[in-house]
Amino acid sequence: MSSTFVGVAIANRGLTSSQNGLSVTTNNISNVNTTGYSRQTVNQIAIGPAAVYNNSYIGSGSEVTSVTRTSSFRLNQKYWQENSSLSEYDEKSSCLTEIEDVLGTSSTTTDFSTTMDSFYSALSSLSTDPSSSSARAVVQEDGQAVCSYLNDASSRLSQLRDSVNTDVKTNVDQINSYASQIADLNQQITVAASANASTNDLEDSRDLLIDKLSSLADVSVTATTINTQADGSTTSSYSVSIGGATLVSGNTARQLECYTITGSSDNNNGMYGIRWTDTGDAFDPGTTGSLKADLDLRDGSGTAGESKGIPYYTSQLDEFAQTFAEAFNEGIYKDGSSYYSGIASGYGSDGSTGIRFFSYDSLSSSDLMASGTTTAAVYANITAANISLSSDVVDDTAKIATASSANETSNNDVVNDLISICKDSRMFDSGSPEDFYNSIISTLGAETAYATRQDNIQSAMVSYVSDQRSSVSGVSTNEETANLTKYQQAYAASASAITTWKTVLQDTINMVSS
Amino acid sequence: MRITNNMMTNNTVRNINAAANRLNEAEERVSTEMKISLPSDDPVVATRSIKYRNYVSSIEQYQKNVSDATSWQNVTDDALSSLSDIVTQVRTLTVKAASSTLTSSDEAAIKTEVSQLQQSVVDTMNTTYGGRYIFGGFSTSTAPYALDNIVDTVATTSGTNSYSSANISADSDVTAGSYNVSVAQSGGTYTYTLSDGTNNYTATSTSNTDPVAIKTGSGTVTLTAPTAGFTSGDAFSFNVESDTVVKFKGECLSTVTSAGLSDTEVSSAYSGNTYTTASAQSIKYNVGYNTDVTVNTEGQDVVGSSDSNLFNSMSKLLLALGGDTSYKSYDASTSTVSTGTISSISSVLTDLDTDINRITTAQAALGSKMTYVSTMSDRLASDYTTYTTLLSGNEDVDVSKATIDETSAQAVYDASLSVGAKAVSKTLVDYLA
């Protein structure tokens, strides 16, 4: 037979269970807006009859065995993967939009094609009156504007590249910081789990850190079970790797370091290289993530399968500056052919000849031509960053050659040739200067449009996975309110059970005493 | 599927954001009236816009060039018309002078008029447009045509030393005629007296070996000392022969001169002329992609070049009116001076007819160039319309459509806000007692 007070004991367990349920529910409600919080549920079991009393069939009430967090590792992994891709395109689209801004948009009036148009018009005006010093001054000014535009665009691209380089360093520092924190959490979780203590909040923090890490690099996470609860729920330690190399394993985190590249052949000197501190091996950022995007933007030359980053656009501008300067000065096109005579063969209104219009670093014509052993070598010195008018032309507009022979004031043969050169579709591989510039813009436009579209698609993907995650582990106040009511009712019921048992025991006592 | 608070909030915010984005884009289109603001909005539209804008800007410049060319040609046309009038007048005068009823004073009056007309021809041929001489080929900064004199001196000597033409040089302003020179010495000072029969002009010098310049009323005569030096009592007389010539770019163009000039003088005036061998100097204006139009008419195409030109005809006429029956002319191809005869005044008419014909040809040539430029102008105007229309169609939004889009985006945005506000505000808590 059972104990006299068994009913009170059962009711008491009911009260405790309900109270636990109420506490967990309240905890859930208060964390409804906590980032990374996974809802927690009470695991409650019915306690069987005490075995020692072999004639007892009645259970002994309920017991809370654990409070577990609801989270899906599969969805987490999906989220990390998509999030990494999202931040890559996010970074790319915003940086490419900046480049679009640098190279000029089609809706503003100061883009490069307008500058070139003005220069062309100025030449055309000069051809109608080569003797006019004002027409010469306009050609000089508009030529200056072409140079300034290229200088400015090139220097803004280089500033942009520097800021992306700084981002690389920041990203690496963050990866290091996240890695250490994850390793620490792995350690704490292992200790807590072995003591059968709750690891819920620690695991939430760890997942949240990996969420953040996933936006920086392409992480892959492997879970190793370290503890299995009686109810089957498990606790795991995470191993994190980036680009195939282990970043965090158990309680150890490897660190990355940035170093300044020197002696590089591909124009990366002064930029940050990344390597593993312990082995010195080069770091591979994987295929996605904002660090990968930054490296692509910073180093992408658009050749040999590389993506088209800032160096690509800089090199396009450089090619434009070089080719245009050589064609204008010497009449020699990109492929080395020549159809018209350049400005160097003409005569200025003061009878001077051999004067180059474009130069670099404001060198005079003679200094320019002395800067290399061959014509090709001379013009290889010109970049978008340093192109300028030659000092001869800046000092004296009379030196702008227009005539095919000396002392013929209205001879405009050379300037007519220059006009033809400016519109010649044979100048570049891809056509006229305008076509070449257009191809830069269309490449950039298409790249940016692609990045933006991918960003949108990825954004939708991440929202979807995020919803899925939220659906599994998020807190619903409706549900919690319902639970609150449920546990409250259960508590009240257990309390009335005690009252009932009190009456029963009272009756029993009265029966004895009467 | 469980729906959690965060899901509802996130979805609501996302939807409102999407609606706000669409509204923003629609508003941007309405306010900028452009379909795109960045190349990435639509790379095809962007590059096409650049191309069209480039075309439009080039066409605008071509239009400026065409209008400049038109002005230049109009000025040329006016000049040719007045030139034609002048030469016609010369011809009329020639016909008049050829009639036998004229007195010599009438002939002198006609001669004066013709020489004034000669000046007018030179002035007309020096017409400028915007400060540039239109008939000078590439040399537009200096007047191409100028009247000048060829002067020759012939000396007769008396006194200690003998003087020849080599000792006397008269500049081109010295009036033709006879002059006497005498040299006197007083102490160390030499006095040189030049007389033209009416006036005496003197110059002094302390040296009898240095050249002496004597200013006359019209020009300067420079004397060079003989081998022994100027000696007191030296006297000689000389004749200055002079004839008007027309120079083109500083070189003699009219090859007909007075028979009174020596062959040496005539030959030296012409030898070494280079303009006859110069290539055409066409000033070309750019009026389309790789399309040029020659705007200038060169002077030699109007008045002729060294072998046959208007000024030769006029010189011949002037000589005939002065009573001369022969003239000297220089043949550039053989570099020789030959003497020709003027049989009568009316013989000049044939020459003048050739000159008139040449001017008419120049006018016709100019006319066809003007027609071409005018055709170009029309074509550019129609190109301009075409490309501005294409440009506008490519990048400008249809304002009414954009406005409707904007209104509908506004409505969607309002709706998303109002639905969102209702969706997130209610939970079970609101309904529990």
Contacts between the chains, C-beta under 8 A, distances in Angstrom:
chain1	res1	chain2	res2	distance
A	32	B	5	5.6
A	32	B	6	7.7
A	33	B	5	7.9
A	33	B	6	7.6
A	96	B	40	7.2
A	97	B	38	6.6
A	97	B	40	6.9
A	100	B	38	5.1
A	100	B	39	5.7
A	100	B	40	6.1
A	101	B	38	7.8
A	105	B	37	6.3
A	105	B	38	5.2
A	105	B	39	6.5
A	105	B	46	7.9
A	106	B	34	8.0
A	106	B	36	6.5
A	106	B	38	7.9
A	106	B	39	6.1
A	106	B	45	7.7
A	106	B	46	4.5
A	106	B	49	4.7
A	106	B	50	6.3
A	106	B	395	6.9
A	107	B	32	6.2
A	107	B	34	4.8
A	107	B	36	6.9
A	107	B	37	5.0
A	107	B	395	7.7
A	111	B	50	7.8
A	113	B	50	4.7
A	113	B	53	6.5
A	113	B	54	5.9
A	114	B	53	7.4
A	114	B	57	7.6
A	116	B	54	7.9
A	117	B	53	7.3
A	117	B	54	6.0
A	117	B	57	3.9
A	117	B	58	7.2
A	118	B	57	8.0
A	120	B	57	7.6
A	120	B	58	6.7
A	120	B	61	7.0
A	121	B	57	6.7
A	121	B	58	7.8
A	121	B	60	7.5
A	121	B	61	4.2
A	121	B	64	7.9
A	124	B	61	4.6
A	124	B	62	7.5
A	124	B	64	7.6
A	124	B	65	6.0
A	124	B	286	5.4
A	125	B	61	7.3
A	125	B	64	7.0
A	125	B	65	7.9
A	127	B	65	7.8
A	127	B	284	7.7
A	127	B	285	6.8
A	127	B	286	5.7
A	128	B	64	8.0
A	128	B	65	5.5
A	128	B	68	4.9
A	128	B	69	7.6
A	128	B	285	5.4
A	129	B	68	8.0
A	129	B	130	7.0
A	129	B	132	7.0
A	131	B	132	6.4
A	131	B	140	6.1
A	131	B	141	5.8
A	403	B	138	7.0
A	407	B	139	7.7
A	408	B	137	7.5
A	408	B	138	3.3
A	408	B	139	6.0
A	408	B	281	6.9
A	409	B	132	7.7
A	409	B	138	6.5
A	409	B	139	6.1
A	409	B	140	5.0
A	409	B	141	4.4
A	410	B	132	6.4
A	410	B	136	7.8
A	410	B	137	7.5
A	410	B	138	4.8
A	410	B	139	7.2
A	410	B	140	4.1
A	410	B	281	7.9
A	410	B	283	5.2
A	410	B	296	7.6
A	411	B	138	3.9
A	411	B	281	6.8
A	411	B	283	7.7
A	412	B	283	6.2
A	412	B	284	6.6
A	413	B	284	7.9
A	416	B	284	5.7
A	416	B	286	6.2
A	416	B	292	6.5
A	419	B	286	5.2
A	420	B	290	6.1
A	423	B	58	7.8
A	423	B	289	5.9
A	423	B	290	7.5
A	434	B	50	7.3
A	434	B	51	7.2
A	434	B	54	5.4
A	437	B	50	7.5
A	438	B	47	4.8
A	438	B	50	5.4
A	438	B	51	6.5
A	439	B	47	8.0
A	441	B	39	5.2
A	441	B	43	7.5
A	441	B	46	6.1
A	441	B	47	5.8
A	441	B	50	6.5
A	442	B	39	7.3
A	442	B	43	4.8
A	442	B	44	7.6
A	442	B	46	7.1
A	442	B	47	4.4
A	444	B	39	6.1
A	444	B	40	7.5
A	444	B	43	8.0
A	445	B	38	7.6
A	445	B	39	3.3
A	445	B	40	4.8
A	445	B	41	8.0
A	445	B	42	7.6
A	445	B	43	3.1
A	445	B	46	5.3
A	445	B	47	7.3
A	446	B	40	7.7
A	446	B	43	4.8
A	447	B	40	7.9
A	448	B	38	7.3
A	448	B	39	7.1
A	448	B	40	3.4
A	449	B	40	4.3
A	449	B	41	7.5
A	449	B	42	7.7
A	449	B	43	6.1
A	452	B	40	6.1
A	463	B	10	7.0
A	463	B	11	7.9
A	463	B	14	6.1
A	466	B	10	7.0
A	467	B	7	5.2
A	467	B	10	7.1
A	467	B	11	7.1
A	470	B	4	5.0
A	470	B	6	4.8
A	470	B	7	4.6
A	470	B	10	7.2
A	471	B	1	5.3
A	471	B	2	4.8
A	471	B	3	6.9
A	471	B	4	6.4
A	471	B	7	6.3
A	472	B	2	7.2
A	474	B	2	7.6
A	474	B	4	3.3
A	474	B	5	7.0
A	474	B	6	4.8
A	474	B	7	6.3
A	475	B	4	6.0
A	475	B	5	6.4
A	475	B	6	7.5
A	476	B	2	6.2
A	476	B	3	6.6
A	476	B	4	4.4
A	476	B	5	6.0
A	477	B	5	5.4
A	477	B	427	4.6
A	477	B	428	6.9
A	477	B	429	6.5
A	478	B	427	5.6
A	478	B	428	4.4
A	479	B	2	7.3
A	481	B	427	6.8
A	481	B	428	4.2
A	481	B	429	5.4
A	481	B	432	6.4
A	482	B	428	6.5
A	485	B	432	6.9
